Amino acid sequence: MAQAYEAQRERLLPCVHCGFCLPACPTYNRLGDEADSPRGRLHLMGAVVEGRLDPASDAFQTHIDRCLGCRACEPVCPSGVEYGALLELARATATEARPPGVLTRGLLALMGRPLLRKPFLLSGRILRATGLAALATRVIPSRGPLASVRLALAMLDATRPWSPEAAEGRRTSESRAVPRRDRALSPGDAPPNRGRVGVMLGCVQAGLYSRVNEATVRTLEANGYEVVTVAGQDCCGALHAHAGRLDGARALAENNIVAFERAGVDFIAANAAGCGAAMKDYDVLFEADAAMSARAAASSERVRDVTELLASAGPRPGAEVRLSVAYDHPCHLLHAQGVSGPPISVLEAVPGVEVRVIVDADECCGGAGIYGLTHPDLGARIGGDKVAAVRAASAQVACTANPGCMMQIGAGLRLEGSSQAVVHPVEVLDESYRRAGFYH
């Protein structure tokens, strides 16, 4: 880390330990421990760099590991500390000193290898479709050795497709049946071309939320974008980077950079906030690699959240969907990417939709990649507050723009006995377009 410190000196030095980050930090707010605040963790990093603290020590390992990586500290920092980049470096140091647990290693191995990931996620879809995930969630005790399994199954059950008619309190027969998977526009209805787009399909998104990927393609095309298939893409590498496995993250990132270069796209559309943030930071990931740095920077420049692209196009209005929506900002969209308005603009473009931004929508939901599984107690405390805020909004559906957040909030609702759906903004827009007859 001492060598890395020299390369990251400009990122480490700006912190003046002023404390502006403290109220923004979910772990500090829950635990009240200075070491579990951003400035406390930066102090620990400095101690390791200076040789005053062993990176294998419990203090360094525990407090670096407890960080959600939500980056809520970055926008409130008057010194502009790039905390996210420093955290990943610190975690790389921590994992070199002491390997992570079996659960973390297993999940990273699955997500990083398509041959393992695809059958694993297929089994998840089978558990979801058969209702076994929902049943097990109700049967498994909330406390004990299987509590984490119960949470994982609740997260899986929360990925079930939503029923717009049920959310509105309408019978399915009242809605005009239009094919959902056909993405073509009605003749003469196509708007001007706005550019060539490749969609980042993701790992969890492709495996459990393929409907969001399909809705992404349809809504982009309905707003004038030419969407092309990008062969050879893989996991974005976010989970690996957050866990300190930077070499694994770079391998996945390089694969994606090459795939999207070959596709010749103007934009890379991400519909998962975590993927978008990771891909917009590919330039940071490769900044010390002379062979890849320029290509990584060019790739990062092309990345847009899907709601950014849709909002820049209007988006065009569709048919009415009578729905109240409790919206929560994903951390890696709001804090890491600085995107707040576009998702709400997309929702508000749908006639009949009422957007209710929940209380403390800028705070993490406790999911944070695999954090909810590796830190079930603290993740549940933070997630419980988020679920309470969603329920207090008294909306028909919850909505957020990241699969991990959708699963975390959805699981919290399921564990409290609620069947309220959690949807992505593009799903609501897609339903509006379906009813308007944009697809044929």
Helices and strands as residue ranges (DSSP letters): H 2-7, H 9-12, G 22-24, H 26-31, G 34-36, H 38-49, H 58-66, H 73-76, H 83-97, H 102-112, H 114-130, H 132-139, H 147-157, H 164-168, G 172-174, E 195-200, H 204-208, H 210-222, E 225-228, H 238-242, H 246-263, E 267-270, H 273-280, H 282-285, H 293-302, E 303-305, H 306-312, E 323-327, H 331-334, H 341-348, E 353-357, H 371-374, H 376-392, E 397-399, H 403-415, E 422-423, H 425-436
